[in-house]
């Protein structure tokens, strides 16, 4: 189609001013409550910025944990993979944005053509439109054609298909950023949980070592009393049974500690054979963590943010499919030169140019476009449902951890009282046995009760710390929606 240059302007103006078809995104509603049921009488602190920093594990005041968490940030392979996926998503955004601009090509060619002898007049069409007429039997004619041109093509985004595609890619990139934050938070939480499990194992190993030593002394006392003819040999057997069971428990704790150490090595990106974490005193600090209001939770948790961004990505696809109902408009132009002499190729007399516009519209497709729009709407509805389910599960997580935090705090005080009472009873019964006032079975009962109470106290302290970690994770850790400044919404 031949037209004057200014005839293209209406199409350009339409492309610049065109509205994107399809529904504009509106964040879906989510089922919320005004506050958390498990925090009776709680109100937001001012300022409530306990978790607004990234290094939330510093709340536990453990330098060793701080050092391990720093390694997770750069060495955990799940985080590395999630970071690569985020970079991939950002590259897709750049790729889709490029479709808004014209494509420019530069072409050049040189063609040599000719005819053989024995013909009586031949017409040869050379490359680029050059024509050579040969005549006479036995003769041959040859020609050369040179051509150079600059071309451009552009599909104006009149109906917003490209813009909706970019919106989809951008939302997916933001969801990928949230996935990266979720992977980082998960790895950090797993490391903290494994670390506290290892420190609990260290504490229980020390407890079992002291218990084994105490049971060894009890066996010695029972043996001496048996040798003196004061007690029956059954006392020795009971003492031996207690001692062997305590030694078996001690060996099992060694395996448990090794498993935690291996898990920590993998989380920090090291081979378990190259990693060792020496025993150290256990810092049983349990930080006070004020919960956020439920509506703020939607902004803090990366999994909720990722699910919400996927809703917008699905919404944009509805527009992409809806744009297929409208005609496709393409603009093209070229300018170049063609000549049989290379030296005169760029003379103005050898210039060639063209420009045009094409419009294509599908008038019958047996309902394929309608089906694709319905498919996109169904995908959007699925994303909305997953978003709302993610919100509900997040609220459940917080409620569960708040309840566990409250109960474990109450249990800790009771465990402390029980352990102190059991220790006192153990001492009294041991002294009574030495003076012959009670049977050794009473000693066994008292020692077993004291040992169980001490282990329960250590386990309660570890549970309180791991529950604090789980609460921090359920509240979104130190991640906020500002964690991805490079991909604006």
C-alpha positions in Angstrom: 0.0 0.0 0.0 1.4 3.4 -1.1 0.6 6.4 1.1 2.0 9.7 2.1 4.1 9.8 5.3 1.6 11.8 7.3 -1.0 9.1 6.7 0.8 7.0 9.3 0.2 9.6 12.1 -3.3 8.6 13.0 -2.2 5.0 13.7 0.7 6.3 15.8 -1.6 8.5 17.8 -4.0 5.6 18.3 -1.2 3.4 19.6 -0.1 6.1 22.0 -3.5 6.9 23.3 -5.1 3.4 23.0 -6.6 1.8 26.1 -5.6 -1.7 27.2 -8.5 -4.0 26.8 -9.4 -6.5 29.5 -10.2 -5.8 33.2 -8.0 -3.5 35.2 -6.5 -5.2 38.3 -8.2 -4.8 41.7 -6.7 -6.6 44.6 -9.1 -9.4 45.7 -10.6 -9.3 49.2 -9.3 -11.7 51.8 -11.0 -13.1 54.9 -9.6 -11.2 57.9 -10.4 -10.7 61.6 -9.8 -7.4 63.5 -7.1 -9.0 65.7 -5.7 -12.4 66.7 -7.9 -14.5 68.9 -4.9 -16.0 70.8 -3.7 -12.6 72.0 -6.3 -11.4 74.4 -6.1 -7.7 75.1 -3.2 -7.1 72.8 -2.9 -3.8 71.0 -0.1 -2.8 68.5 2.9 -1.3 70.1 4.2 2.1 69.0 6.5 1.8 67.3 6.1 -1.9 66.5 9.2 -2.3 64.5 10.7 -5.4 66.1 10.6 -7.4 62.9 11.2 -4.5 60.5 14.9 -5.3 60.2 16.2 -8.1 58.1 18.4 -9.8 60.8 15.6 -11.1 62.9 17.7 -13.8 64.4 19.8 -11.2 66.2 16.8 -11.1 68.7 18.2 -14.4 70.2 21.5 -12.7 71.1 23.7 -15.7 69.9 26.9 -14.7 68.0 27.3 -18.2 66.6 23.8 -18.2 65.2 24.4 -14.8 63.7 27.5 -16.1 61.9 25.7 -19.1 60.5 22.8 -17.0 59.3 25.2 -14.8 57.4 26.4 -17.9 55.5 22.9 -18.9 54.6 22.4 -15.6 52.8 25.1 -16.3 50.3 25.7 -20.1 50.3 22.4 -21.8 50.6 21.7 -23.5 47.2 17.9 -23.1 47.4 18.3 -19.4 47.9 20.8 -19.3 45.0 18.3 -21.1 42.8 15.5 -18.7 43.8 17.7 -15.7 43.1 18.4 -17.1 39.6 14.7 -17.6 39.0 14.1 -14.0 40.0 16.8 -12.8 37.5 15.1 -14.9 34.8 11.8 -13.3 35.6 13.3 -9.8 35.3 14.8 -10.7 32.0 11.4 -11.7 30.7 10.1 -8.3 31.7 12.8 -6.6 29.6 12.1 -8.9 26.7 8.4 -8.1 26.7 9.0 -4.4 27.0 11.1 -4.5 23.8 8.0 -5.4 21.9 6.7 -1.8 22.4 9.4 -0.4 20.1 10.1 -0.8 16.3 12.4 -3.5 15.0 15.1 -2.1 12.7 17.1 -4.2 10.3 20.0 -3.5 8.0 20.4 -5.7 4.9 23.0 -5.9 2.2 23.5 -8.2 -0.8 25.6 -8.8 -3.9 24.4 -11.1 -6.6 26.3 -12.4 -9.6 24.1 -14.0 -12.4 24.5 -15.1 -16.0 23.5 -17.4 -18.8 25.3 -20.2 -20.6 25.9 -20.4 -24.4 23.8 -22.2 -26.9 20.6 -20.3 -26.5 19.0 -17.9 -29.0 17.9 -15.0 -26.8 17.4 -15.3 -23.1 16.0 -13.0 -20.5 17.6 -13.2 -17.1 16.1 -11.6 -14.0 19.0 -10.8 -11.6 18.7 -10.4 -7.8 17.2 -7.2 -6.7 15.3 -6.7 -9.9 18.2 -6.3 -12.4 17.4 -7.6 -15.9 19.9 -8.7 -18.6 18.9 -9.7 -22.1 21.2 -12.0 -24.0 21.0 -13.2 -27.5 22.8 -15.4 -30.0 24.0 -18.9 -29.9 27.3 -19.6 -28.3 27.4 -16.3 -26.3 27.1 -15.7 -22.6 26.1 -12.7 -20.6 26.7 -11.9 -16.9 25.5 -9.2 -14.6 26.0 -8.1 -11.0 23.5 -6.5 -8.7 24.4 -4.7 -5.4 21.7 -3.8 -2.9 21.8 -2.1 0.6 18.7 -1.2 2.6 17.5 -0.1 6.1 14.1 -1.5 7.1 11.8 -1.0 10.1 8.7 -2.7 11.2 6.4 -1.9 14.1 3.2 -3.3 15.6 1.5 -0.4 17.5 0.0 -1.6 20.8 -3.4 -0.1 19.9 -5.4 -2.6 22.0 -2.9 -3.0 24.9 -2.0 -6.6 24.2 1.7 -5.9 24.7 1.1 -3.7 27.7 -0.9 -6.5 29.3 1.8 -9.0 28.5 4.3 -6.7 30.2 2.0 -6.3 33.2 1.8 -10.1 33.4 5.6 -10.4 33.2 6.2 -7.7 35.8 3.7 -9.3 38.2 5.4 -12.7 37.7 8.8 -11.0 38.4 7.4 -9.5 41.6 6.0 -12.9 42.6 9.4 -14.4 41.9 10.9 -11.7 44.2 8.5 -12.8 46.9 9.5 -16.5 46.2 13.1 -15.5 46.8 12.2 -13.8 50.1 10.2 -16.9 51.1 13.1 -19.2 50.2 15.5 -17.1 52.2 13.1 -16.9 55.2 12.5 -20.7 55.1 16.3 -21.4 55.0 16.9 -18.9 57.8 14.2 -20.4 59.9 15.3 -24.0 59.3 18.9 -23.1 60.3 17.7 -21.4 63.5 15.5 -24.4 64.4 18.3 -26.9 63.7 20.8 -24.7 65.6 18.6 -24.6 68.7 18.0 -28.4 68.3 21.7 -28.9 68.3 22.2 -26.7 71.4 19.4 -28.6 73.1 21.2 -31.9 72.2 24.4 -30.4 73.8 22.5 -29.5 77.0 20.9 -33.0 77.1 24.3 -34.6 76.5 25.8 -32.7 79.4 22.7 -33.7 81.5 23.1 -37.4 80.5 26.8 -37.4 81.2 26.0 -36.1 84.7 23.3 -38.7 85.0 25.6 -41.5 83.9 28.1 -40.4 86.5 25.4 -40.3 89.2 24.1 -43.7 88.2 27.6 -45.1 88.3 28.0 -43.8 91.9 24.6 -45.4 92.7 25.8 -48.7 91.3 29.0 -48.5 93.4 26.9 -47.8 96.5 24.5 -50.7 95.8 27.5 -53.0 95.2 29.2 -52.0 98.4 26.0 -52.5 100.4 25.5 -55.9 98.7 29.1 -56.9 99.5 28.4 -55.9 103.1 25.4 -58.2 103.1 22.9 -55.4 103.7 20.9 -55.6 100.5 20.0 -58.2 97.9 21.7 -58.5 94.6 18.6 -57.2 92.9 19.7 -53.7 93.9 22.8 -54.2 91.8 20.8 -55.4 88.8 18.4 -52.4 89.1 21.4 -50.0 89.3 23.0 -51.7 86.3 19.8 -51.4 84.3 19.5 -47.7 85.1 23.1 -47.1 84.1 22.9 -49.0 80.8 19.7 -47.2 79.8 21.3 -43.8 80.6 24.4 -44.7 78.6 22.1 -45.8 75.6 20.3 -42.4 75.8 23.6 -40.6 75.8 24.7 -42.5 72.6 21.4 -41.7 71.0 21.8 -38.0 71.7 25.2 -38.2 69.9 23.4 -39.3 66.8 20.8 -36.7 67.1 23.4 -33.9 67.5 25.3 -35.3 64.4 22.1 -35.1 62.3 21.5 -31.4 63.4 25.1 -30.6 62.5 24.9 -32.2 59.1 21.7 -30.3 58.4 23.3 -27.0 59.4 26.2 -27.7 57.1 23.9 -28.2 54.1 21.9 -25.1 54.9 25.1 -23.0 54.9 26.3 -24.5 51.6 29.1 -26.8 53.0 29.7 -30.5 52.8 28.9 -32.2 56.1 32.3 -33.8 56.2 34.0 -30.4 56.2 31.8 -28.8 58.9 32.1 -29.0 62.6 30.2 -27.0 65.2 31.8 -27.3 68.6 29.7 -27.6 71.8 29.1 -24.3 73.5 27.0 -23.0 76.3 23.3 -22.7 75.4 21.9 -19.2 75.3 18.2 -19.9 76.0 17.0 -16.4 75.3 13.4 -16.2 74.1 12.6 -12.8 72.6 9.3 -11.1 73.1 7.8 -10.8 69.6 4.7 -8.5 69.3 2.4 -9.8 66.5 1.2 -7.5 63.7 -2.4 -6.8 63.0 -3.9 -9.3 60.5 -4.2 -6.6 57.7 -0.5 -5.8 58.1 0.3 -9.5 57.9 -0.8 -9.4 54.2 2.0 -7.0 53.5 4.7 -8.8 55.6 4.5 -12.4 54.5 6.2 -13.1 51.2 4.0 -16.1 50.4 0.9 -13.9 50.6 2.6 -11.2 48.5 3.6 -13.8 45.9 0.1 -15.2 45.7 -1.4 -11.8 45.3 1.1 -10.9 42.5 0.1 -14.1 40.7 -3.5 -12.9 40.8 -2.5 -9.8 38.9 -0.5 -11.8 36.4 -3.5 -13.9 35.7 -5.7 -10.8 35.4 -3.3 -9.4 32.8 -3.6 -12.5 30.7 -7.4 -11.9 30.4 -6.5 -8.7 28.6 -3.9 -10.4 26.4 -6.5 -12.9 25.2 -9.2 -10.3 24.9 -7.0 -8.3 22.5 -7.2 -11.1 20.0 -10.7 -10.0 19.2 -9.3 -6.8 17.6 -7.4 -6.4 14.3 -3.6 -6.4 14.2 -2.0 -3.3 12.7 1.5 -3.4 11.4 3.6 -0.5 10.0 6.7 -1.1 7.8 9.2 1.1 6.0 12.4 0.7 4.2 15.0 2.8 2.4 18.0 1.6 0.4 20.0 1.6 -2.8 20.4 -0.8 -5.7 23.0 -0.7 -8.5 25.0 -2.8 -10.9 28.1 -0.9 -10.0 29.4 -0.9 -6.4 31.0 2.5 -6.8 27.7 4.2 -7.6 25.6 2.2 -5.2 24.8 5.1 -2.9 24.0 7.7 -5.6 20.6 9.3 -5.1 19.5 8.1 -8.5 19.8 4.5 -7.3 17.7 5.0 -4.1 14.7 2.8 -3.3 12.1 3.4 -0.6 8.8 2.0 0.6 6.4 2.3 3.5 3.0 0.8 4.2 0.5 -0.4 6.7 -1.3 -3.7 7.0 -4.4 -4.7 9.0 -5.4 -8.3 9.7 -8.5 -9.5 11.5 -9.7 -13.0 12.2 -13.3 -13.2 11.2 -13.9 -16.9 12.1 -12.1 -19.2 14.4 -14.9 -21.5 15.6 -14.9 -19.9 19.1 -11.1 -20.4 19.8 -10.7 -16.8 21.0 -13.7 -17.0 23.3 -12.4 -20.3 24.8 -9.0 -18.7 25.4 -10.6 -15.8 27.2 -12.7 -18.2 29.4 -9.5 -20.1 30.1 -7.7 -17.0 31.3 -10.7 -16.0 33.5 -10.7 -19.5 35.0 -7.0 -19.3 35.7 -7.6 -15.9 37.4 -10.3 -17.4 39.6 -8.0 -20.2 40.6 -5.3 -17.6 41.5 -7.8 -15.7 43.6 -8.8 -18.8 45.5 -5.2 -19.8 46.1 -4.5 -16.2 47.4 -7.4 -16.4 49.8 -6.4 -19.9 51.0 -2.8 -18.6 51.5 -4.2 -15.8 53.7 -6.3 -18.2 55.8 -3.3 -20.5 56.3 -1.1 -17.6 57.3 -3.7 -16.5 59.9 -3.9 -20.1 61.1 -0.1 -20.2 61.4 0.0 -17.1 63.5 -2.8 -18.2 65.7 -1.1 -21.6 66.2 2.2 -20.1 67.1 0.7 -17.5 69.4 -1.2 -20.2 71.3 2.0 -22.3 71.5 4.0 -19.3 72.8 1.5 -18.7 75.5 1.2 -22.3 76.6 4.9 -23.0 76.5 5.6 -19.9 78.7 3.2 -21.3 81.3 4.7 -24.7 81.0 8.2 -23.4 81.4 7.5 -22.1 84.9 5.8 -25.4 85.9 8.6 -27.5 84.4 11.1 -25.5 86.5 9.1 -26.1 89.7 8.8 -29.8 88.9 12.5 -30.2 88.2 13.4 -28.4 91.4 11.1 -30.7 93.4 12.3 -33.8 91.7 15.9 -32.9 92.4 15.1 -32.4 96.1 13.3 -35.7 96.3 16.1 -37.5 94.6 18.6 -36.3 97.2 16.3 -37.2 100.1 15.6 -40.7 98.8 19.3 -41.3 98.1 20.3 -40.4 101.7 17.5 -42.6 103.0 18.8 -45.5 101.0 22.3 -45.0 102.3 20.9 -45.2 105.9 18.8 -48.3 105.1 15.4 -46.6 105.4 14.1 -47.3 101.9 14.5 -50.0 99.2 16.6 -49.3 96.1 13.4 -49.4 94.0 12.5 -46.1 95.7 15.9 -44.7 94.6 15.2 -45.8 91.0 11.8 -44.1 91.0 13.2 -40.8 92.4 16.2 -40.8 90.0 14.0 -41.6 87.0 11.5 -38.8 88.0 14.4 -36.3 88.5 16.0 -37.3 85.2 12.7 -36.9 83.3 12.0 -33.6 84.8 15.4 -32.2 83.9 15.1 -33.4 80.3 11.6 -32.0 80.0 12.9 -28.6 81.3 15.6 -28.6 78.6 13.2 -29.6 75.9 10.7 -26.9 77.0 13.4 -24.2 76.7 14.2 -25.4 73.1 10.6 -25.6 72.2 10.1 -22.0 73.3 13.0 -20.9 71.1 11.8 -22.9 68.0 8.3 -21.6 68.5 9.6 -18.0 68.6 11.3 -18.8 65.2 8.1 -20.2 63.8 6.2 -17.1 65.0 8.7 -14.9 63.3 8.3 -16.9 60.1 4.5 -16.8 60.3 4.7 -13.0 60.7 6.9 -12.6 57.6 10.3 -12.3 59.2 12.2 -9.1 58.2 10.7 -9.1 54.7 8.5 -6.2 53.5 7.0 -5.3 50.1 9.8 -2.8 49.7 12.3 -5.7 49.4 12.0 -5.5 45.6 12.7 -1.9 44.5 13.9 -2.8 41.1 10.5 -4.1 39.8 7.9 -1.4 40.5 4.2 -2.2 40.7 
